[in-house]
């Protein structure tokens, strides 16, 4: 993609109303545009990151055996009355009436609707276990939306829902999602720590939040330092196998959000030198809630003995749009964003120092073609601006690799390759660039 034909409205100065780094940098790097309090348009570069995050989430959810569907953003209020949640949810719910005076709501979550879909289509235990998920926009009317996409009113979420015959089977589904979440976040280049948490309006008595540790996080968190070094389950993870040892390894040591923090237990179980007290950004949460929805909504299946029983359920959310803010909070410096390779809007920023020079332009075109032939996406800065402006913009945007092509270098047969995260620079021939980037894919 040529920058001269791309919409990337970068800003030199920090927006006055942006309080945290991710909000400032997303606005400055031209990823989003605010349309109203807590509501954003996703500009082309920001949307590319959003889609890459979605792709990782979908890939791992599918590997874990979940089935994707798509539910609407608007839901009937009667469904929420049936489950008993309509009046209890609170002012965060956006309530709407259509022209026929039917009461609707803009969905903040989908437990009620997915339970209705399940009960209309599944009758027997033979169809279980089942896990249904979608990636859809949600709306929660936050009283004070702030911190950009970290606490917006409209947000993109992956929410999944499991259906099982009994508690033992439901807990196996819970463990499957727990392990999938460990892998999903690691594949995005971040480390999210599962911590015991309150269940809130979702309900149930078992829940873990996955948090990225950052001083700008909304939640105070407390954990044993040893949990920060636990291994992530590998690519050979068998989701049909016994995942209890993995979950046990991650939950045996103390890790809790402030809502459920037990200071006496923390000090009793964790040596002073191992205690971590910091803040965290929630990027996902998993719940087991038993028959909370299936019992009042009569989502029943026949058992092997022939009687009917309400299913045991769980729900599993990932804040897809929120993840952009969390990834930036975890990876930035004074110059701008530092994207992990897997989610960067482009893997390579190709800096053409002299677009008017035919030789330089031809070298850039050839190098871009070679990179894209290997599946490496490229943003080619072919604008006529000064070199300093181009370098600053590339650092702000945070692409993992920068390739600098100029006439003086080409006369020596070399270009410059820069790794954004480390600042490491090297000179090599244009032909060697694609292989070097592939070899250093991190």
TIPA-111259 format. One line per field, with one value per residue (C-alpha): residue number from 1; residue in one letter; x, y, z. Coordinates in Angstrom, 1 decimal, padded with zeros to 4 digits, m for minus. Layout:
<sites>
num NUM,...
residuo a,...
x X,...
y Y,...
z Z,...
</sites>
This chain:
<sites>
num 1,2,3,4,5,6,7,8,9,10,11,12,13,14,15,16,17,18,19,20,21,22,23,24,25,26,27,28,29,30,31,32,33,34,35,36,37,38,39,40,41,42,43,44,45,46,47,48,49,50,51,52,53,54,55,56,57,58,59,60,61,62,63,64,65,66,67,68,69,70,71,72,73,74,75,76,77,78,79,80,81,82,83,84,85,86,87,88,89,90,91,92,93,94,95,96,97,98,99,100,101,102,103,104,105,106,107,108,109,110,111,112,113,114,115,116,117,118,119,120,121,122,123,124,125,126,127,128,129,130,131,132,133,134,135,136,137,138,139,140,141,142,143,144,145,146,147,148,149,150,151,152,153,154,155,156,157,158,159,160,161,162,163,164,165,166,167,168,169,170,171,172,173,174,175,176,177,178,179,180,181,182,183,184,185,186,187,188,189,190,191,192,193,194,195,196,197,198,199,200,201,202,203,204,205,206,207,208,209,210,211,212,213,214,215,216,217,218,219,220,221,222,223,224,225,226,227,228,229,230,231,232,233,234,235,236,237,238,239,240,241,242,243,244,245,246,247,248,249,250,251,252,253,254,255,256,257,258,259,260,261,262,263,264,265,266,267,268,269,270,271,272,273,274,275,276,277,278,279,280,281,282,283,284,285,286,287,288,289,290,291,292,293,294,295,296,297,298,299,300,301,302,303,304,305,306,307,308,309,310,311,312,313,314,315,316,317,318,319,320,321,322,323,324,325,326,327,328,329,330,331,332,333,334,335,336,337,338,339,340,341,342,343,344,345,346,347,348,349,350,351,352,353,354,355,356,357,358,359,360,361,362,363,364,365,366,367,368,369,370,371,372,373,374,375,376,377,378,379,380,381,382,383,384,385,386,387,388,389,390,391,392,393,394,395,396,397,398,399,400,401,402,403,404,405,406,407,408,409,410,411,412,413,414,415,416,417,418,419,420,421,422,423,424,425,426,427,428,429,430,431,432,433,434,435,436,437,438,439,440,441,442
residuo x,x,x,x,x,x,x,x,x,x,x,x,x,x,x,x,x,x,x,x,x,x,x,x,x,x,x,x,x,x,x,x,x,x,x,x,x,x,x,x,x,x,x,x,x,x,x,x,x,x,x,x,x,x,x,x,x,x,x,x,x,x,x,x,x,x,x,x,x,x,x,x,x,x,x,x,x,x,x,x,x,x,x,x,x,x,x,x,x,x,x,x,x,x,x,x,x,x,x,x,x,x,x,x,x,x,x,x,x,x,x,x,x,x,x,x,x,x,x,x,x,x,x,x,x,x,x,x,x,x,x,x,x,x,x,x,x,x,x,x,x,x,x,x,x,x,x,x,x,x,x,x,x,x,x,x,x,x,x,x,x,x,x,x,x,x,x,x,x,x,x,x,x,x,x,x,x,x,x,x,x,x,x,x,x,x,x,x,x,x,x,x,x,x,x,x,x,x,x,x,x,x,x,x,x,x,x,x,x,x,x,x,x,x,x,x,x,x,x,x,x,x,x,x,x,x,x,x,x,x,x,x,x,x,x,x,x,x,x,x,x,x,x,x,x,x,x,x,x,x,x,x,x,x,x,x,x,x,x,x,x,x,x,x,x,x,x,x,x,x,x,x,x,x,x,x,x,x,x,x,x,x,x,x,x,x,x,x,x,x,x,x,x,x,x,x,x,x,x,x,x,x,x,x,x,x,x,x,x,x,x,x,x,x,x,x,x,x,x,x,x,x,x,x,x,x,x,x,x,x,x,x,x,x,x,x,x,x,x,x,x,x,x,x,x,x,x,x,x,x,x,x,x,x,x,x,x,x,x,x,x,x,x,x,x,x,x,x,x,x,x,x,x,x,x,x,x,x,x,x,x,x,x,x,x,x,x,x,x,x,x,x,x,x,x,x,x,x,x,x,x,x,x,x,x,x,x,x,x,x,x,x,x,x,x,x,x,x,x,x,x,x,x,x,x,x,x,x,x,x,x,x,x,x,x,x,x,x,x,x,x,x
x 000.0,001.3,001.0,000.3,m003.0,m003.8,m005.8,m003.5,m004.2,m001.4,m001.1,002.1,000.7,m001.0,m004.8,m005.7,m008.5,m006.5,m005.4,m003.4,m000.8,m002.9,m005.6,m003.1,m001.2,m004.3,m005.5,m002.0,m001.2,m004.5,m006.0,m009.4,m011.5,m013.9,m017.5,m019.1,m018.1,m016.9,m017.8,m015.1,m014.7,m012.0,m009.8,m008.0,m004.8,m006.8,m009.2,m006.4,m005.2,m008.8,m009.1,m005.8,m006.8,m010.2,m008.4,m006.2,m009.3,m011.3,m008.5,m008.0,m011.7,m012.2,m009.3,m010.9,m014.1,m016.3,m018.8,m019.2,m022.6,m023.7,m026.4,m027.9,m027.0,m030.6,m032.4,m036.0,m036.5,m038.9,m035.9,m034.2,m037.4,m037.6,m034.1,m034.8,m032.1,m033.9,m034.7,m031.5,m028.9,m028.8,m028.5,m025.6,m028.2,m029.4,m033.2,m035.0,m038.6,m039.3,m042.2,m044.6,m043.7,m041.9,m039.2,m035.7,m032.2,m028.7,m027.1,m024.4,m024.0,m025.8,m026.5,m030.2,m030.4,m028.0,m030.0,m033.1,m031.3,m030.1,m033.5,m035.2,m032.7,m031.2,m033.2,m030.9,m027.7,m026.2,m025.6,m023.5,m021.0,m021.6,m019.9,m021.3,m019.5,m019.7,m017.7,m020.1,m020.4,m021.8,m023.0,m022.8,m023.8,m020.9,m021.5,m018.0,m016.5,m012.7,m009.3,m010.3,m011.2,m010.2,m013.5,m015.7,m019.5,m019.5,m017.0,m016.3,m016.4,m015.9,m018.4,m018.7,m021.3,m020.9,m023.7,m023.2,m025.3,m023.9,m021.4,m018.5,m018.8,m019.3,m016.1,m014.3,m015.6,m014.5,m011.0,m011.0,m011.7,m009.2,m006.4,m007.6,m007.4,m003.8,m002.9,m004.9,m003.2,000.3,m000.2,m000.9,002.5,001.1,001.0,m002.4,m002.6,m005.7,m007.0,m009.9,m012.6,m016.2,m018.9,m020.9,m024.2,m023.3,m023.8,m022.4,m019.7,m016.6,m014.8,m011.4,m010.3,m007.3,m005.3,m002.3,m000.2,000.1,000.2,m002.6,m004.9,m008.3,m008.0,m005.6,m004.1,m002.2,m000.2,002.7,005.6,006.0,002.8,004.4,006.9,004.6,004.8,002.1,000.4,002.0,000.8,000.3,m002.3,m005.0,m008.3,m010.0,m007.4,m007.1,m006.4,m006.8,m003.0,m002.6,m005.4,m004.2,m000.7,m002.1,m004.5,m002.5,m000.6,m002.2,m003.5,m006.6,m008.2,m009.0,m012.7,m011.8,m008.4,m007.7,m004.9,m004.4,m004.1,m001.9,000.6,000.3,000.9,003.2,006.7,007.4,009.9,007.5,004.5,003.4,001.0,000.3,m002.6,m004.0,m006.0,m008.8,m008.8,m011.0,m013.1,m014.5,m017.6,m019.3,m022.8,m024.6,m028.3,m028.7,m030.2,m031.3,m033.6,m035.8,m035.7,m036.4,m033.4,m033.8,m032.2,m033.1,m030.6,m029.5,m032.1,m034.9,m035.7,m035.3,m032.7,m031.6,m028.2,m025.2,m023.7,m020.7,m019.8,m016.4,m015.7,m012.7,m012.6,m011.4,m011.4,m010.2,m007.2,m005.7,m005.5,m004.1,m001.4,m000.3,m000.2,002.0,004.2,005.1,007.9,008.5,008.4,005.2,003.6,005.7,003.4,004.0,004.4,001.2,m001.2,000.7,m001.3,001.6,004.7,007.0,007.3,009.2,010.7,011.4,013.8,013.6,010.4,011.4,014.5,013.6,016.3,015.1,011.4,012.1,014.0,011.2,008.6,010.7,011.3,007.6,006.7,009.2,007.9,004.2,004.9,006.0,002.8,004.5,002.3,004.0,003.2,005.3,006.0,006.3,005.3,007.5,008.1,011.5,013.3,012.9,009.1,009.0,011.1,009.0,005.8,007.0,008.1,004.8,002.9,005.1,005.4,007.8,010.2,011.4,013.3,015.0,015.9,017.9,020.2,023.4,022.7,021.7,024.9,026.6,024.1,022.5,019.4,018.9,016.8,015.5,013.8,011.3,011.2,015.0,016.2,018.7,019.8,021.7,022.7,022.1,021.3,017.6,017.5,018.4,015.6,012.7,014.6,015.9,012.4,011.0,013.9,013.2,009.4,008.7
y 000.0,003.4,006.0,008.7,006.9,005.9,007.6,008.0,011.4,011.6,014.3,016.0,017.1,015.1,015.6,017.6,015.2,012.0,010.9,007.7,006.6,004.3,006.9,009.6,007.3,005.8,009.3,010.6,007.6,008.0,004.7,006.1,009.2,010.1,010.7,011.1,010.3,006.7,006.1,005.9,005.5,003.0,004.4,002.1,001.4,000.8,m001.5,m003.6,m004.2,m005.0,m007.5,m009.2,m009.5,m011.0,m013.5,m014.8,m015.1,m016.9,m019.3,m020.4,m020.5,m022.8,m025.0,m025.3,m026.6,m023.6,m022.8,m019.3,m017.6,m014.0,m012.5,m009.0,m006.0,m005.3,m007.7,m008.0,m006.8,m009.8,m012.2,m010.3,m010.3,m014.0,m014.5,m012.0,m009.5,m006.7,m004.6,m005.7,m004.8,m001.1,002.2,000.9,m000.8,001.3,000.7,001.5,001.4,000.9,002.5,m000.2,000.5,m002.8,m002.6,m003.4,m003.0,m002.6,m005.8,m005.4,m009.2,m012.2,m014.9,m014.5,m014.6,m017.5,m019.5,m018.9,m020.0,m023.1,m024.1,m023.7,m026.0,m028.6,m031.2,m034.1,m034.6,m036.2,m032.7,m031.7,m030.3,m027.3,m023.9,m021.1,m017.7,m014.6,m011.3,m008.5,m004.8,m004.2,m001.0,m000.2,003.4,004.1,007.1,008.4,006.9,007.5,006.2,005.9,002.3,001.0,002.2,003.2,002.9,001.0,m001.9,m005.0,m008.2,m011.9,m013.7,m017.5,m019.6,m023.2,m025.8,m029.0,m031.7,m031.3,m029.4,m031.7,m031.4,m027.6,m027.3,m029.1,m026.6,m023.8,m025.3,m025.5,m021.8,m020.9,m022.6,m021.1,m017.6,m018.2,m019.0,m016.3,m013.5,m014.9,m015.1,m011.4,m010.7,m009.9,m011.9,m011.9,m013.3,m015.2,m014.0,m014.8,m012.3,m011.3,m012.6,m009.3,m009.1,m012.3,m014.4,m017.7,m018.6,m019.2,m016.6,m015.5,m012.3,m012.2,m009.0,m007.4,m005.8,m002.1,000.9,002.5,m000.4,000.2,m002.7,m003.2,m006.7,m008.9,m012.0,m014.3,m013.3,m017.0,m016.8,m014.3,m017.0,m019.9,m021.5,m020.8,m024.0,m024.9,m025.3,m029.0,m028.4,m031.1,m029.4,m032.8,m034.0,m033.4,m029.7,m029.8,m029.8,m026.6,m024.8,m026.1,m024.7,m021.3,m021.2,m022.8,m019.7,m016.5,m014.1,m012.0,m008.7,m006.2,m007.2,m010.6,m009.9,m011.6,m009.7,m012.3,m015.2,m013.2,m012.5,m016.0,m017.8,m015.5,m014.6,m010.9,m010.9,m012.7,m010.3,m008.3,m005.4,m003.4,m002.6,m004.5,m004.1,m006.6,m008.1,m011.1,m012.9,m016.5,m017.5,m020.7,m019.9,m023.3,m023.1,m019.4,m018.9,m022.3,m022.9,m019.7,m019.9,m023.7,m024.6,m028.3,m031.4,m035.1,m037.1,m040.7,m041.8,m040.0,m037.2,m033.5,m031.3,m027.7,m027.4,m026.0,m022.9,m020.7,m017.5,m016.3,m012.8,m011.1,m007.3,m007.3,m003.5,m003.0,m005.2,m002.5,m000.2,m002.9,m003.9,m000.3,000.3,m002.8,m001.7,001.9,004.4,008.1,007.9,006.0,002.6,m000.6,m003.3,m007.0,m008.6,m010.6,m007.6,m004.6,m002.8,m003.5,m005.6,m003.3,000.4,001.0,004.5,005.9,008.8,010.2,009.2,011.5,009.4,006.7,004.3,004.7,004.4,001.2,m000.4,000.3,m001.1,m004.2,m004.7,m004.2,m006.8,m009.3,m008.8,m009.0,m012.2,m013.8,m012.6,m009.6,m006.6,m003.3,000.4,002.2,005.9,007.5,010.9,013.9,014.9,015.3,012.2,013.3,013.6,010.1,008.6,010.2,009.0,005.4,005.4,006.8,004.2,001.5,m001.0,m003.8,m003.3,m000.2,m000.5,002.8,003.1,006.1,006.9,006.9,003.5,002.1,003.3,001.0,m001.8,m001.6,m000.5,000.0,m002.3,m001.2,m003.2,m000.9,m002.7,m002.7,000.1,m002.4,m001.3,m003.2,m002.7,m005.4,m005.9,m005.4,m009.0,m010.1,m008.1,m010.5,m013.5,m011.5,m010.3,m013.8,m015.3,m012.7,m013.1,m012.7
z 000.0,m001.0,001.7,m000.9,m001.5,002.0,004.7,007.7,009.4,011.9,014.5,015.7,019.1,021.8,021.9,025.1,026.2,025.9,029.4,028.8,026.2,024.2,023.6,022.7,020.3,018.6,017.8,016.8,014.6,012.8,013.9,015.2,015.1,018.0,016.9,020.3,023.9,023.9,020.3,017.5,013.8,013.0,010.3,007.8,009.8,013.1,011.3,010.0,013.5,014.6,011.8,012.7,016.3,015.2,013.0,015.9,018.1,015.5,014.7,018.3,019.1,016.1,017.1,020.6,019.0,019.1,016.3,015.0,014.4,014.3,016.6,016.1,018.0,019.0,021.3,022.5,026.1,026.6,026.4,029.2,031.3,030.8,032.3,035.0,034.0,032.3,035.4,037.3,034.7,035.4,033.5,031.3,029.2,026.2,026.1,022.8,021.5,017.8,015.9,017.1,020.7,021.1,023.7,022.5,023.8,022.3,023.5,026.2,026.2,024.7,027.4,027.0,023.2,022.8,025.4,023.3,020.1,021.9,023.3,020.0,018.2,020.6,022.5,023.3,025.4,022.2,020.8,023.7,024.5,022.4,022.3,020.2,019.7,017.6,017.2,017.4,018.5,021.9,023.7,027.4,028.3,030.6,032.8,032.2,029.1,029.1,028.1,024.4,023.4,026.8,028.3,025.4,025.1,021.8,021.6,019.6,021.6,021.0,023.3,023.5,025.3,026.3,026.9,028.8,030.5,034.0,036.1,035.5,031.7,032.0,033.9,031.2,028.7,031.1,031.1,027.3,027.1,029.8,027.9,024.6,026.2,027.3,023.8,022.1,024.1,023.7,019.9,020.0,021.6,025.1,028.4,030.1,033.6,034.7,038.1,040.3,039.8,040.7,038.3,038.3,036.3,034.3,037.4,038.7,041.2,039.1,037.0,036.0,034.4,032.1,032.7,031.1,033.8,033.3,035.6,033.6,034.3,035.9,038.4,041.3,041.1,043.4,042.4,043.0,040.8,039.8,037.8,035.4,034.2,033.6,030.1,027.6,026.2,022.9,019.3,020.0,022.7,022.5,023.4,023.6,026.1,029.9,030.4,034.2,034.8,032.7,034.5,037.9,037.2,036.4,039.3,042.1,042.9,044.2,041.6,042.2,041.3,044.0,044.2,045.6,047.1,050.4,052.0,054.8,052.3,050.0,052.8,054.2,050.9,049.0,050.3,050.5,047.8,045.4,046.0,043.0,043.6,040.5,038.1,035.2,032.1,031.6,028.1,028.7,031.3,031.6,033.6,034.7,035.8,035.9,035.2,035.8,032.4,031.3,034.4,034.1,030.2,030.2,028.0,028.6,027.0,027.5,029.5,028.7,031.2,029.2,031.6,031.0,032.6,032.2,030.7,032.5,030.9,030.7,028.9,027.7,026.5,024.9,024.3,020.7,020.3,023.9,023.1,020.8,023.8,026.0,023.5,023.0,026.8,027.0,024.1,023.4,024.0,023.8,019.9,019.5,019.3,019.3,017.7,018.0,014.5,014.7,015.0,013.4,010.7,008.4,009.1,007.2,006.7,003.5,003.6,000.1,000.7,m002.8,m004.7,m007.6,m008.2,m010.7,m009.4,m005.8,m006.8,m008.9,m006.0,m003.6,m006.0,m006.5,m002.8,m002.0,m004.5,m003.1,000.5,m000.5,m002.5,000.9,002.6,004.3,004.2,003.4,003.9,001.3,002.2,m001.2,000.0,m000.9,002.7,004.5,005.8,009.4,009.0,007.5,010.2,013.0,011.4,011.1,014.7,015.8,013.8,015.3,012.4,013.5,010.6,008.7,005.5,004.4,000.7,m000.6,m003.5,m001.5,m000.1,m003.5,m005.0,m002.5,m003.1,000.3,002.2,005.9,008.0,011.4,014.1,015.8,019.1,019.8,017.5,016.0,012.5,009.8,006.2,003.7,000.0,m001.0,m002.1,001.5,003.2,002.9,004.2,007.2,008.1,007.8,009.9,012.7,012.8,016.5
</sites>
